[in-house]
Amino acid sequence: MATNIEAIGIDLVEVPRIAEAVRRYGERFVSRVFTPWEIQYCSSKINPELSFAARFAVKEAVFKAIGTGFSEGVKWTSVEVVNDKRGQPEVRLGQGIRKHIGDKRIIISLAHTKEYAIASAILISNSSVVAP
C-alpha cells in the first residue's frame, strides 16, 4: 500500500502573543481554543505558554492542510494535540474534520523556543495502487 501526501500545512506563532492572550482573556480564550486535556497538559508545565503556543500552531497547520478553515463544523477544539505512549505528539480529530477528510490521516511535528512555536501537519492518504 502506497502513502500519498495530499496536503501540507505549516504555522509559526509568536509565544509572547499567545502568553498575552492567555493572560488577558484567561479562561475565555483557553477554553475556546484548547480541549480540557490540552489545558491540563499545558498548565502542568513550568512554562505553559510554550505548550499552548505549540498546540495553537498545530491547530493552524491542520486547518491549512485540510483546507476548510472554520467551516463545515470545524472549530479550534476539533483538533486536539496529545502524546502517544512514547511522547510523540499526534492529533485527535473531531467529527467535522474526520467527515471532511474521510480515511485520510494527519501527522504532525512541532517545536518551540522561548520566542516562537512552529508546527507542520501533513494530510496523508493510503492508496491501494503501488507505485512502480
C-alpha positions, 0 to 999 in steps of 0.5 A: 500500500502506497502513502500519498501526501495530499496536503501540507500545512505549516504555522509559526506563532509568536509565544509572547502573543499567545502568553498575552492572550492567555493572560488577558482573556484567561479562561475565555480564550483557553477554553475556546481554543484548547480541549480540557486535556490540552489545558491540563497538559499545558498548565502542568508545565513550568512554562505553559505558554510554550505548550499552548503556543505549540498546540495553537500552531498545530491547530493552524497547520491542520486547518491549512492542510485540510483546507476548510478553515472554520467551516463545515463544523470545524472549530479550534477544539476539533483538533486536539494535540496529545502524546502517544505512549512514547511522547510523540505528539499526534492529533485527535480529530473531531467529527467535522474534520474526520467527515471532511477528510474521510480515511485520510490521516494527519501527522504532525511535528512541532517545536518551540523556543522561548520566542516562537512555536512552529508546527507542520501537519501533513494530510496523508492518504493510503492508496491501494495502487503501488507505485512502480 
